[in-house]
Amino acid sequence: MAYTINTVQKITEGDAQRSYLVIECNITAPDPITGLDESFDATHIQRDSDAHGLSPLFKQWIEDNPDFPINAYVQPPPPTLKELRAQMPPLTARQLRLGLVGNDISLSSVTATIEAMPAGPDKDKAQIEWEYATSFNRMHPLVASIGAVLGLSNERIDDMWTSALNL
């Protein structure tokens, strides 16, 4: 099984300690089913301590090409509030309802908010979600719209959500 490095497009430090490199490349490898060589673009993670797989081949390539630029690691930007909210674990229906009650928000106020929506498919969907969903995602539009009607800020919903995870 012979592998070939066809091209290396970019090498970037994987972290601030330069404990690994991220290598964007094109390689040729035998297809495990047909046995025929197949070329494809790949991203390889290279650690100096790794002596298996393609690592020795890339280590030799880097030694043979000392002038090839290695891009410095760039710290990714911190996640936005929207991204952090999207990463929040879902709540079960039980956790959501206990969290509301624990924050002095009656379940009947949620039901009344849905009942006050204009008749139509959006209201029907909201009723189905409230009555039958077994889990709730923080970024679901129903969470934001009902929260807004109940006077809850996104930050307050975040705090309530996080607390409800432990219920």
C-alpha positions in Angstrom: 0.0 0.0 0.0 1.9 3.0 -1.3 0.8 6.5 -0.6 2.1 9.6 -2.5 2.0 13.2 -1.6 1.1 15.0 -4.8 0.8 18.6 -3.6 0.9 20.5 -0.3 -1.3 23.6 -0.5 -0.9 24.9 3.0 0.6 24.1 6.4 -0.7 25.8 9.5 0.3 25.5 13.2 -2.6 23.7 14.9 -2.3 25.5 18.2 -0.2 28.2 20.0 2.2 25.6 21.3 2.9 24.2 17.8 2.2 20.7 19.1 0.7 19.7 15.7 0.5 21.0 12.1 -2.6 21.0 9.9 -1.6 20.1 6.4 -3.9 20.7 3.4 -2.8 18.5 0.6 -3.6 16.2 -2.3 -2.5 12.6 -1.9 -2.8 9.4 -3.9 -3.7 6.2 -2.1 -4.9 2.8 -3.2 -8.6 2.3 -3.0 -9.1 -0.5 -0.4 -11.9 -2.2 -2.5 -10.5 -1.9 -6.1 -6.8 -1.6 -5.3 -6.6 1.1 -7.9 -4.8 4.4 -7.0 -7.1 7.3 -6.2 -6.1 10.9 -5.8 -8.0 13.2 -3.5 -7.7 16.4 -1.4 -7.2 15.8 2.3 -6.4 17.5 5.6 -3.7 15.8 7.6 -2.9 16.4 11.2 0.9 16.0 11.8 2.4 15.4 15.2 6.2 14.9 15.5 5.6 12.0 17.8 3.4 10.1 15.4 5.2 7.3 13.6 2.2 5.7 12.0 0.1 6.1 8.9 1.0 9.1 6.7 2.9 10.9 9.4 6.4 9.6 8.5 5.8 10.5 4.8 4.7 14.1 5.8 7.6 14.4 8.2 10.0 13.6 5.4 8.3 16.0 3.1 8.6 18.8 5.6 12.3 18.0 6.0 12.8 17.9 2.2 11.0 21.3 1.8 12.4 23.5 4.6 11.5 26.7 2.8 7.8 25.8 2.5 5.9 28.5 4.6 4.3 27.3 7.8 1.5 29.7 8.7 1.3 30.8 12.3 -1.6 29.7 14.5 -4.4 32.3 14.7 -6.6 32.2 17.7 -10.2 31.8 16.6 -12.6 34.6 17.6 -14.6 33.8 20.7 -18.1 32.4 20.0 -20.9 34.8 19.6 -23.9 34.8 22.0 -25.9 33.2 19.2 -23.3 30.4 18.8 -23.1 29.8 22.6 -26.9 29.6 22.7 -27.0 27.1 19.8 -24.5 24.9 21.8 -26.8 24.8 24.9 -28.0 21.3 25.5 -31.7 20.7 24.9 -34.1 20.6 27.8 -36.7 17.9 28.4 -40.3 19.0 28.6 -40.1 18.2 32.3 -37.0 20.4 32.8 -38.5 23.3 30.9 -41.7 23.2 32.8 -40.1 22.9 36.2 -37.7 25.7 35.2 -40.6 28.0 34.4 -42.4 27.2 37.6 -39.2 27.6 39.6 -38.9 31.1 38.2 -42.5 32.1 39.0 -43.8 31.7 35.5 -47.0 29.7 35.4 -47.6 27.1 32.8 -51.0 28.7 32.2 -49.2 32.0 31.2 -47.4 30.1 28.5 -50.6 28.5 27.3 -52.4 31.9 27.4 -49.5 33.4 25.3 -50.0 30.7 22.7 -53.8 31.1 22.8 -53.4 34.9 22.2 -51.6 34.2 18.9 -53.5 34.9 15.7 -55.4 31.8 14.4 -53.4 29.9 11.7 -50.6 27.4 11.2 -48.1 29.3 13.4 -50.5 29.1 16.3 -51.2 25.5 15.6 -47.5 24.6 15.4 -46.9 26.5 18.7 -49.6 24.5 20.4 -48.3 21.2 19.1 -44.7 22.1 20.2 -45.9 23.2 23.7 -48.2 20.2 24.3 -46.3 17.4 22.6 -42.6 18.1 22.3 -40.4 15.9 24.4 -37.4 18.2 24.2 -36.8 21.9 23.6 -33.8 23.6 21.9 -32.7 27.0 23.1 -32.6 28.5 19.6 -36.1 27.3 18.7 -38.1 30.4 17.6 -41.0 29.5 20.0 -38.6 29.9 23.0 -37.7 33.5 21.9 -41.2 34.6 21.0 -42.9 33.3 24.2 -40.0 34.6 26.2 -40.4 38.1 24.7 -44.2 38.2 25.4 -43.5 37.1 29.0 -40.9 40.0 29.3 -37.9 37.8 29.5 -34.6 39.0 28.0 -32.3 36.5 26.1 -29.9 36.7 29.1 -32.7 35.8 31.5 -33.7 32.9 29.3 -30.1 31.7 29.2 -29.8 31.8 33.0 -33.1 29.9 33.4 -32.1 27.4 30.7 -28.8 26.7 32.4 -30.5 26.3 35.8 -33.1 24.0 34.4 -30.4 21.6 33.0 -29.9 20.5 36.6 -33.5 19.7 37.3 
